[in-house]
């Protein structure tokens, strides 16, 4: 694929999302989602191999099914909302389910790790960040059933933690990590949209740093990580800090949105749900710490002088920004 085609489809991808989140009607939102879908497929297949072709086909079929469910729910709601209140509750659940399928939240996550496994790191970043924006915003706009959403949150955190334990593929680890974080983002969205936005931006920042490191070092599995990261202690330390930050371990940046989410949920009389969320996120933190400690222990003595090559300079600058942001965000939160 030429650079001109990439620019065209990337612009169309961004436009589709902006149409979806800024539209006044549900039909316009659906149209924006379809433009977004038709733009991401060529970007996913830019490298002619079987894995990317399979991933793009799985993604297309799943998203087409979710779009059909969304359109069906919208049509039926417009026909039955004023006549049958009980039926409208089920239709709202179908509508929410279609949006949750589009973002890959559990129990609608079946496609997400498999699709990510077949993509390049650049496309993985798009899937983990930009592609979640429109479904989340549409979920904010829609009516929500709290019991249904609470069940989705608990399942997302449980499946994201348990299924990530035995993975060796870094793409699948990030996929199940994303499912776990979707549980937290849905929890923050239930009580305050501003907290959701802060969580989303911090999650994207940390994920960006991790994917830049994996792409620069050209690693896809844990076994490669242990050997590739021995070349520089600084890169290894940045990786460990970002992974622990993604797990929400204080005093790293990723702890702050979780702390804010729990505090706001408790203030809004949610007690049991945040307690379950904190307990379940310990499973995810366990496999983050297992990977981090395993890579840290494999340090050779002659690698304590950092070697600043141009590609590693990008990693260092992005990580320095993240670590400085922790101090800034904590100050803002405490002053506010």
ZAMARGU-4260 file (C-alpha; in steps of 0.2 Angstrom, whole numbers, plus 5000, padded with zeros to 4 digits):
<rodrens>
0) 5000/5000/5000 | 5007/5017/4995 | 5008/5032/5007 | 4995/5041/4998 | 4983/5027/5001
5) 4987/5026/5019 | 4984/5044/5021 | 4967/5043/5012 | 4961/5028/5023 | 4968/5035/5039
10) 4959/5052/5035 | 4943/5042/5032 | 4945/5032/5048 | 4947/5048/5058 | 4932/5056/5049
15) 4921/5041/5052 | 4924/5042/5071 | 4921/5060/5071 | 4905/5059/5062 | 4899/5045/5074
20) 4903/5055/5090 | 4896/5071/5084 | 4880/5066/5075 | 4863/5071/5082 | 4854/5056/5076
25) 4857/5037/5078 | 4857/5035/5059 | 4871/5047/5057 | 4881/5038/5071 | 4878/5021/5063
30) 4884/5029/5046 | 4900/5035/5055 | 4904/5018/5062 | 4902/5010/5045 | 4914/5023/5037
35) 4926/5019/5051 | 4924/5000/5048 | 4927/5002/5029 | 4942/5013/5032 | 4951/5001/5044
40) 4950/4985/5033 | 4962/4991/5020 | 4974/4997/5033 | 4974/4980/5042 | 4978/4971/5025
45) 4992/4983/5020 | 5005/4968/5022 | 5000/4954/5011 | 5001/4939/5023 | 4988/4926/5028
50) 4987/4932/5046 | 4982/4950/5042 | 4970/4944/5029 | 4962/4932/5042 | 4962/4945/5055
55) 4953/4958/5044 | 4940/4945/5039 | 4936/4941/5057 | 4935/4959/5061 | 4924/4964/5047
60) 4912/4949/5050 | 4911/4954/5069 | 4908/4972/5066 | 4895/4969/5052 | 4886/4958/5064
65) 4887/4971/5078 | 4881/4985/5066 | 4866/4974/5061 | 4861/4972/5079 | 4863/4991/5082
70) 4852/4995/5067 | 4839/4982/5072 | 4838/4989/5089 | 4836/5006/5083 | 4822/5002/5071
75) 4813/4992/5084 | 4815/5005/5097 | 4807/5018/5086 | 4792/5007/5083 | 4789/5000/5101
80) 4796/5013/5113 | 4780/5022/5116 | 4769/5006/5116 | 4779/4993/5126 | 4791/4999/5140
85) 4796/4981/5145 | 4801/4977/5127 | 4811/4994/5126 | 4822/4988/5140 | 4827/4972/5131
90) 4830/4983/5115 | 4841/4995/5125 | 4851/4979/5131 | 4853/4974/5112 | 4859/4991/5108
95) 4872/4991/5122 | 4877/4974/5117 | 4881/4979/5099 | 4892/4993/5105 | 4901/4982/5118
100) 4904/4970/5104 | 4911/4984/5093 | 4924/4988/5107 | 4927/4970/5112 | 4921/4970/5130
105) 4917/4953/5138 | 4907/4943/5136 | 4908/4950/5118 | 4927/4949/5117 | 4929/4932/5107
110) 4936/4941/5091 | 4947/4954/5099 | 4963/4944/5104 | 4962/4934/5088 | 4961/4949/5077
115) 4975/4958/5087 | 4987/4943/5085 | 4987/4944/5066 | 4990/4963/5065 | 5006/4974/5064
120) 5010/4984/5080 | 5004/5000/5071 | 4987/4992/5068 | 4987/4985/5085 | 4989/5003/5092
125) 4974/5009/5082 | 4963/4994/5088 | 4968/4997/5106 | 4965/5016/5106 | 4956/5025/5092
130) 4944/5011/5087 | 4937/5011/5105 | 4932/5029/5105 | 4916/5029/5095 | 4908/5014/5104
135) 4912/5022/5121 | 4905/5039/5116 | 4889/5031/5109 | 4887/5021/5124 | 4888/5037/5134
140) 4874/5044/5123 | 4863/5029/5125 | 4851/5024/5139 | 4860/5011/5151 | 4854/4997/5161
145) 4865/4997/5177 | 4863/4979/5181 | 4868/4973/5164 | 4883/4985/5163 | 4889/4980/5180
150) 4888/4962/5174 | 4899/4967/5159 | 4911/4976/5170 | 4914/4961/5181 | 4915/4949/5167
155) 4927/4960/5157 | 4939/4961/5172 | 4938/4943/5176 | 4941/4937/5159 | 4954/4950/5155
160) 4964/4944/5170 | 4961/4925/5170 | 4964/4923/5151 | 4979/4934/5151 | 4988/4923/5164
165) 4995/4909/5152 | 4998/4920/5136 | 5016/4921/5129 | 5011/4932/5114 | 5013/4951/5119
170) 4999/4956/5107 | 4987/4944/5116 | 4993/4950/5133 | 4989/4968/5128 | 4972/4962/5121
175) 4967/4954/5137 | 4974/4969/5147 | 4963/4980/5136 | 4948/4970/5140 | 4952/4972/5159
180) 4954/4991/5156 | 4937/4992/5147 | 4929/4986/5163 | 4937/5001/5173 | 4932/5013/5159
185) 4914/5007/5159 | 4914/5009/5178 | 4920/5027/5177 | 4908/5030/5163 | 4893/5025/5174
190) 4897/5039/5186 | 4906/5053/5177 | 4911/5055/5159 | 4925/5067/5164 | 4933/5053/5174
195) 4931/5041/5159 | 4940/5053/5147 | 4954/5055/5159 | 4956/5036/5161 | 4955/5034/5142
200) 4968/5047/5138 | 4980/5040/5152 | 4977/5022/5145 | 4981/5027/5127 | 4997/5036/5133
205) 5004/5021/5142 | 4999/5009/5128 | 5007/5020/5116 | 5024/5020/5125 | 5023/5001/5127
210) 5019/4998/5108 | 5033/5010/5103 | 5045/5000/5113 | 5039/4983/5105 | 5039/4990/5088
215) 5056/4998/5089 | 5064/4982/5097 | 5054/4971/5084 | 5047/4959/5097 | 5031/4949/5098
220) 5033/4936/5111 | 5039/4936/5130 | 5054/4925/5125 | 5061/4938/5113 | 5058/4952/5126
225) 5070/4944/5138 | 5084/4944/5126 | 5081/4960/5116 | 5079/4971/5132 | 5096/4965/5139
230) 5105/4977/5127 | 5100/4992/5137 | 5096/4994/5155 | 5087/5010/5152 | 5075/5002/5140
235) 5071/4988/5152 | 5068/5000/5166 | 5056/5010/5155 | 5047/4994/5150 | 5045/4988/5168
240) 5038/5005/5174 | 5026/5006/5160 | 5019/4988/5162 | 5017/4991/5181 | 5009/5008/5177
245) 4997/4999/5165 | 4993/4987/5180 | 4989/5002/5191 | 5002/5000/5203 | 5006/5016/5214
250) 5015/5028/5212 | 5015/5026/5193 | 5003/5036/5181 | 4991/5021/5178 | 4986/5021/5197
255) 4978/5038/5196 | 4963/5035/5185 | 4959/5019/5195 | 4960/5029/5211 | 4949/5042/5204
260) 4936/5029/5198 | 4935/5020/5214 | 4933/5037/5224 | 4920/5044/5212 | 4910/5027/5212
265) 4910/5026/5231 | 4904/5044/5232 | 4890/5039/5221 | 4884/5025/5233 | 4893/5011/5223
270) 4901/5001/5236 | 4901/4982/5231 | 4906/4985/5212 | 4922/4995/5215 | 4927/4982/5229
275) 4925/4968/5216 | 4934/4978/5203 | 4949/4981/5214 | 4950/4963/5219 | 4949/4957/5201
280) 4962/4969/5194 | 4974/4960/5206 | 4974/4945/5194 | 4980/4957/5180 | 4993/4965/5191
285) 5000/4948/5195 | 5004/4944/5177 | 5011/4961/5174 | 5022/4959/5189 | 5027/4942/5184
290) 5033/4948/5166 | 5041/4964/5174 | 5051/4954/5187 | 5056/4940/5175 | 5063/4953/5163
295) 5072/4963/5177 | 5080/4949/5185 | 5089/4944/5168 | 5101/4959/5168 | 5119/4957/5164
300) 5132/4968/5173 | 5140/4975/5158 | 5124/4984/5152 | 5123/4998/5164 | 5128/5011/5152
305) 5113/5017/5141 | 5116/5017/5123 | 5106/5032/5115 | 5103/5027/5097 | 5090/5038/5087
310) 5076/5025/5088 | 5079/5023/5107 | 5078/5042/5109 | 5060/5041/5104 | 5057/5028/5118
315) 5066/5038/5131 | 5057/5055/5127 | 5040/5047/5127 | 5043/5038/5143 | 5050/5053/5152
320) 5034/5063/5147 | 5024/5049/5155 | 5033/5049/5171 | 5033/5068/5173 | 5014/5067/5169
325) 5012/5057/5185 | 5018/5072/5196 | 5007/5084/5186 | 4991/5074/5186 | 4993/5070/5205
330) 4995/5089/5209 | 4980/5093/5198 | 4969/5080/5206 | 4974/5086/5224 | 4972/5104/5220
335) 4955/5101/5212
</rodrens>
